Amino acid sequence: MVNYELNNHVKLHVIETKKYKNTTISVRLLLPLEEDKASSRSLLAMMMPNRTKNHPTVNALTQYLDSNYGMGLTMNTFSIGSGHLFDIQCNAIDPFYIEGESLLTKQVEMLQEVLWNPLVDENGFFDEDLWQEAKMILKSKIIRRMDDPSSFAIDLNNKLVGKGNTFAISALGNEEDVDAITKESTKQAYLDLLSLSKVDVFVIGDVCSEEVYTLLSKYSFSNKKEPTPVDILYSWNEREMIEHEEEREIDQSIVILTWYTGIDFSDPLYYALKLGNIILGGDSNSLMFKKIREENSYCYSVFSSIYSMDKILIGYAGISYENKEATVSLMKEMMTRVQEGDFTDQLETAKLIYINSLRSQCDTKSGLLNFVYQQDLVATSNTLENVIEKIQSVDKEQVMQAMRSCELIGEFVLKEKSHE
């Protein structure tokens, strides 16, 4: 990967590779994650790649993209630690497959149109039909997520245990806030996106980095004058143990235990923590899976997962409610086993699983982009091979040390309703 700096402190990262059949340009704009602005920003991500001034209808934009060999355009938002990330991507077929015709300039121009020429009126307000349609779609998306028991349970758990911290905020927004969005708040969200974001541009494909730099130097991807700091790896406020049970019309109950690890992506024990998580519940060979599901049949599904930027580890199980106490007890017991080193060849197996997962991730464009972006965010220059070396060097004592840092801060149960 070759790095450059463009206008207004925009960083350009070029990854030259012949591995893929198309070229991708990803413009990543990062802002602080703020609850009162999340819904307005999600609305932007639905409107901006949908129509533009030069292509004011869905049909017009679709025809233009199709005329350029099916060029793709997407915009999504995510939370990443304490940051709210916008990812605008334009994909185009590699010149090799279209008799040497490069679409790179058209890709850049398309992204420029999305950023600088959205479908707004003379006062900077988004087109009424586009705005109302996006509000309806966003609200439906949030409702669908809340109708899914697993998503509902995880979101509510995160809101409860993360109260007062960024962890409680959904990047998608919430239904009540969508109703409260005004055209003025949408316009302000758009202006903030261009003026306050930390901006990185990634180009990946069979390209020449110097030619890419020369081309992109002619364009602007931000109007900010100074970089805006975003503290991705944030510190939690005071934590307290949360125990909560809620009843809902669902087919099975869900148990979520939440541990605060104190270890984020930049910590020397991070890879030991990741391995500990795999041993605990990150795989079908894990302690949780074997003990809770296979040996006792207490659950339908069970796993553990890490929020890498948030210092959080969760254990999740889908159960019949009568097995709640036994399941919670065994989840805690399995954590204790890892903390005390009561595992043998699982460590080497966990290393193989983790390394294979990373290799598979970086075999895809989206996975590779996420990997290099994450490394850049925390100011490291680790390559995939560097990370693999770090994983391979982790020993049992480091895994135990990392897992001993885990502090239980939440027990959440979503219970199926009784119809007795």
C-alpha positions in Angstrom: 0.0 0.0 0.0 1.3 3.5 -0.9 0.1 6.5 1.0 -0.2 10.2 0.0 -1.8 13.3 1.3 -4.3 15.2 -0.8 -5.9 18.6 -0.4 -7.5 19.6 3.0 -5.5 16.9 4.9 -7.3 14.0 3.0 -5.2 10.8 3.1 -5.0 8.7 0.0 -4.2 5.0 0.2 -3.5 3.0 -3.0 -3.4 -0.8 -3.0 -2.0 -2.1 -6.3 -3.2 -5.7 -6.9 -4.3 -7.8 -9.9 -6.4 -10.1 -7.6 -9.8 -8.6 -8.4 -11.8 -8.1 -11.6 -12.7 -4.5 -10.8 -11.4 -1.4 -9.3 -12.8 0.1 -6.1 -12.6 3.6 -4.8 -13.8 4.0 -1.2 -14.2 7.4 0.4 -14.4 7.0 4.2 -15.6 10.0 6.3 -15.3 9.7 10.0 -17.2 11.8 12.6 -17.7 11.4 16.4 -20.7 9.1 17.1 -23.4 11.3 18.6 -26.9 10.0 19.5 -28.8 13.1 18.5 -27.2 13.2 15.0 -27.1 9.4 14.2 -30.5 9.3 12.5 -29.9 12.4 10.3 -26.6 10.9 9.2 -28.2 7.6 8.4 -30.7 9.4 6.3 -27.9 11.1 4.3 -26.4 7.7 3.5 -29.7 6.6 1.9 -30.3 9.8 -0.1 -26.9 10.8 -1.4 -26.1 7.8 -3.6 -29.7 7.4 -4.7 -30.1 10.6 -6.8 -27.9 13.6 -7.7 -28.5 16.9 -9.5 -27.1 15.5 -12.7 -29.1 12.3 -12.3 -32.3 13.4 -10.5 -34.2 10.2 -10.7 -33.3 6.6 -9.7 -33.8 5.6 -13.3 -31.5 8.2 -14.6 -28.7 7.3 -12.2 -29.2 3.6 -12.9 -29.0 4.1 -16.6 -25.8 6.1 -16.3 -24.2 3.4 -14.1 -25.3 0.6 -16.4 -23.9 2.5 -19.4 -20.5 2.3 -17.8 -20.4 -1.5 -17.7 -22.5 -1.8 -14.6 -20.6 0.6 -12.4 -21.6 0.2 -8.7 -22.3 3.0 -6.2 -23.1 2.5 -2.5 -23.0 4.5 0.7 -23.3 3.0 4.2 -22.8 4.1 7.8 -21.3 2.1 10.7 -20.1 2.7 14.2 -16.5 2.1 14.9 -15.5 2.7 18.5 -16.5 6.2 19.3 -16.7 7.1 15.6 -19.5 7.3 13.1 -18.2 6.1 9.7 -19.5 6.9 6.2 -18.2 4.6 3.5 -19.0 5.7 -0.1 -17.8 3.2 -2.7 -17.7 3.2 -6.5 -16.8 0.0 -8.2 -15.9 -0.4 -11.9 -14.8 -3.3 -14.1 -11.0 -3.6 -14.6 -9.8 -2.2 -18.0 -8.4 -5.6 -18.9 -12.0 -6.8 -19.5 -13.2 -3.9 -21.6 -10.4 -3.5 -24.1 -8.2 -1.3 -22.0 -10.8 1.4 -21.3 -10.2 2.9 -17.8 -13.2 4.0 -15.9 -11.2 5.5 -13.0 -11.9 9.1 -13.9 -15.6 8.4 -14.2 -15.5 6.7 -10.8 -13.9 9.8 -9.2 -16.4 12.1 -11.0 -19.3 10.0 -9.8 -18.0 10.2 -6.2 -17.5 13.9 -6.6 -21.1 14.2 -7.7 -22.4 12.3 -4.7 -20.4 14.5 -2.3 -20.7 17.9 -3.9 -23.9 17.8 -6.0 -26.6 16.0 -4.1 -30.2 16.6 -5.1 -30.9 19.8 -3.1 -32.7 23.1 -3.9 -31.3 26.6 -4.0 -31.5 26.8 -0.2 -29.5 23.6 0.2 -32.5 21.5 1.4 -32.8 18.0 0.0 -35.5 17.3 -2.6 -38.8 16.8 -0.7 -39.7 13.5 -2.4 -36.3 12.0 -1.9 -36.2 13.2 1.7 -39.6 11.8 2.6 -38.9 8.5 0.9 -35.6 8.1 2.7 -37.3 8.8 6.1 -39.8 6.1 5.4 -37.2 3.6 4.3 -34.9 4.4 7.3 -37.8 4.0 9.7 -38.8 0.7 8.2 -35.2 -0.5 8.4 -35.1 0.4 12.1 -38.4 -1.3 12.8 -37.3 -4.5 10.9 -34.2 -4.6 13.0 -36.2 -4.2 16.2 -38.6 -7.0 15.0 -35.6 -9.4 14.8 -35.3 -10.9 18.4 -31.5 -11.3 18.2 -30.9 -7.7 16.9 -33.3 -6.3 19.4 -31.7 -8.1 22.3 -28.2 -7.1 21.4 -29.1 -3.4 20.8 -31.0 -3.2 24.0 -28.3 -4.9 25.9 -25.7 -2.5 24.5 -27.9 0.5 25.4 -28.3 -0.7 29.0 -24.7 -1.6 29.7 -23.3 1.2 27.7 -25.4 4.0 29.3 -23.4 7.2 29.4 -20.8 5.8 26.9 -20.6 5.7 23.1 -21.3 2.0 23.2 -25.0 2.7 23.9 -25.4 4.6 20.6 -26.8 2.9 17.4 -25.2 4.3 14.3 -28.5 3.5 12.5 -30.5 5.8 14.8 -33.8 5.1 16.4 -37.4 5.3 15.4 -38.3 8.3 17.5 -35.4 10.4 16.2 -36.4 9.7 12.6 -39.8 11.3 13.2 -38.0 14.3 14.7 -35.6 14.8 11.7 -36.2 18.2 10.0 -34.9 19.4 6.6 -32.7 21.9 8.5 -31.1 19.1 10.6 -30.6 17.1 7.4 -28.9 20.0 5.7 -26.7 20.5 8.8 -25.7 16.9 8.8 -24.6 17.2 5.2 -22.6 20.3 5.9 -20.9 18.6 8.9 -20.1 15.6 6.8 -18.0 17.7 4.4 -16.5 20.1 6.9 -15.8 18.0 10.1 -15.0 14.5 8.9 -11.6 12.8 9.0 -11.4 11.7 5.3 -9.5 8.8 3.9 -9.7 7.7 0.2 -8.8 4.1 -0.7 -8.2 2.9 -4.2 -7.7 -0.9 -4.7 -7.2 -2.7 -8.0 -4.8 -3.0 -11.0 -3.8 0.6 -10.9 -0.6 2.7 -10.8 -0.3 4.6 -7.5 1.4 7.6 -9.0 -1.3 7.9 -11.7 -4.0 7.6 -9.1 -2.4 10.3 -7.0 -2.1 12.6 -10.0 -5.7 12.1 -10.9 -7.2 12.5 -7.4 -5.0 15.6 -6.7 -7.3 17.5 -9.1 -10.3 16.9 -6.9 -11.5 17.7 -3.4 -13.1 15.3 -1.0 -13.5 17.7 2.0 -13.8 21.4 2.7 -12.3 21.3 6.1 -9.2 23.4 6.9 -7.8 21.3 9.7 -8.1 17.6 10.5 -10.9 16.9 13.0 -9.7 14.6 15.8 -11.9 11.5 16.5 -11.0 9.5 19.5 -11.8 6.1 18.2 -10.4 4.2 21.2 -12.4 6.0 23.9 -12.4 5.6 27.7 -15.5 4.4 29.4 -17.2 6.4 32.1 -17.9 4.7 35.5 -19.4 1.3 35.0 -22.0 -0.5 37.1 -23.4 -4.0 37.0 -26.7 -4.1 35.0 -29.2 -7.0 35.4 -32.3 -6.7 33.2 -35.0 -9.1 32.0 -37.6 -8.2 29.5 -40.5 -10.2 28.0 -41.5 -10.3 24.4 -43.5 -12.4 21.8 -40.6 -14.6 20.6 -40.0 -18.3 20.0 -37.0 -18.6 22.4 -35.3 -16.7 25.1 -32.0 -14.9 24.7 -29.3 -14.6 27.3 -26.4 -12.0 26.9 -23.6 -11.6 29.4 -21.3 -8.6 28.9 -17.8 -8.2 30.1 -15.7 -5.0 30.1 -12.2 -6.1 29.0 -10.3 -2.8 29.3 -8.4 -4.0 26.2 -8.9 -2.4 22.8 -7.4 -2.7 19.4 -4.2 -0.9 20.4 -3.4 -2.9 23.5 -0.4 -5.3 23.5 -2.8 -8.0 24.9 -5.4 -7.5 22.1 -4.4 -10.6 20.1 -4.3 -12.7 23.4 -7.8 -11.5 24.1 -9.0 -12.4 20.6 -7.6 -15.9 21.1 -9.2 -16.2 24.5 -12.5 -15.3 23.0 -12.2 -18.1 20.4 -11.4 -20.6 23.1 -14.3 -19.3 25.2 -17.1 -19.2 22.6 -15.8 -18.0 19.2 -16.0 -21.4 17.4 -17.8 -24.7 17.4 -14.8 -26.2 19.2 -15.1 -23.6 22.0 -15.7 -24.3 25.7 -19.2 -22.7 25.6 -20.3 -24.6 22.6 -19.1 -28.0 23.8 -20.3 -27.6 27.4 -23.5 -25.7 27.1 -24.9 -26.9 23.7 -23.3 -30.3 23.0 -23.0 -31.8 26.5 -26.1 -30.3 28.2 -28.3 -29.2 25.3 -29.3 -26.1 27.2 -29.2 -23.8 24.1 -30.0 -23.6 20.4 -27.1 -21.4 19.7 -24.2 -20.0 21.8 -21.2 -17.9 21.0 -19.0 -15.1 22.3 -17.8 -12.0 20.4 -15.5 -9.0 20.9 -16.2 -5.4 20.1 -12.6 -4.6 19.2 -12.7 -0.8 19.6 -15.1 -0.8 22.6 -13.3 -3.0 25.1 -16.3 -5.3 25.3 -16.8 -9.1 25.1 -20.3 -10.6 25.1 -21.5 -14.1 25.5 -24.8 -14.9 23.7 -27.1 -17.9 24.0 -30.5 -18.7 22.5 -32.4 -20.9 25.1 -35.6 -22.2 26.5 -36.3 -20.0 29.5 -36.2 -22.9 32.0 -32.5 -23.3 31.2 -31.7 -19.7 32.0 -30.0 -20.2 35.4 -28.0 -23.2 34.2 -26.9 -21.5 31.0 -25.8 -18.3 32.8 -23.9 -20.4 35.4 -22.0 -22.3 32.7 -21.2 -19.2 30.7 -19.5 -17.7 33.8 -17.8 -21.1 34.5 -16.4 -21.3 31.0 -15.0 -17.7 31.4 -13.4 -18.8 34.7 -11.8 -21.8 33.0 -10.1 -19.7 30.4 -9.0 -17.2 33.0 -7.4 -20.0 35.1 -5.8 -21.6 32.0 -8.0 -24.7 32.1 -7.5 -25.4 28.4 -4.9 -27.4 26.6 -4.5 -27.7 22.8 -7.3 -25.2 22.3 -4.8 -22.4 22.0 -3.1 -23.7 18.9 -6.4 -24.5 17.4 -7.6 -21.0 18.2 -4.5 -19.6 16.5 -5.2 -21.6 13.3 -8.8 -20.4 13.3 -7.9 -16.8 13.8 -5.1 -16.8 11.2 -7.3 -18.6 8.6 -10.1 -16.1 9.3 -7.8 -13.1 8.8 -6.4 -14.6 5.5 -10.0 -15.2 4.3 -10.9 -11.7 5.3 -8.0 -10.1 3.3 -8.8 -12.3 0.3 -11.9 -10.1 -0.3 -11.7 -6.4 -1.2 -14.1 -5.3 1.6 -12.2 -7.3 4.1 -8.8 -6.0 3.0 -10.1 -2.4 3.0 -11.4 -2.8 6.6 -8.1 -4.4 7.7 -5.9 -1.6 6.4 -8.3 1.1 7.5 -8.4 -0.3 11.1 -4.6 -0.4 11.2 -4.5 3.2 10.0 -7.0 4.5 12.5 -4.8 3.4 15.4 -1.6 4.6 13.7 0.0 1.2 13.2 1.6 0.0 10.0 1.0 -3.7 10.6 0.7 -5.9 7.5 -1.3 -9.1 7.5 2.0 -11.0 8.0 3.0 -8.8 11.0 -0.4 -9.5 12.6 0.0 -13.2 12.0 3.4 -13.2 13.7 1.9 -11.5 16.7 -0.9 -14.0 16.9 1.6 -16.9 16.7 3.7 -15.5 19.5 0.9 -15.3 22.0 1.4 -17.8 24.9 -1.0 -19.3 27.4 -0.1 -16.9 30.2 -0.9 -13.9 28.0 -4.3 -15.4 27.2 -5.0 -15.9 30.9 -3.9 -12.4 31.7 -6.1 -10.9 29.0 -9.2 -12.8 30.0 -8.6 -12.0 33.7 -9.1 -8.4 32.8 -12.7 -9.1 32.0 -15.2 -7.6 34.4 -18.8 -8.7 34.2 -21.0 -5.6 33.8 -24.2 -7.0 32.4 -26.7 -9.9 32.6 -29.5 -9.5 30.1 -32.4 -11.9 29.4 -35.0 -11.5 26.6 -37.7 -13.9 27.7 -40.4 -15.5 25.6 -43.9 -14.6 26.7 -45.8 -17.2 28.7 -49.4 -17.9 27.5 -50.5 -20.0 30.5 
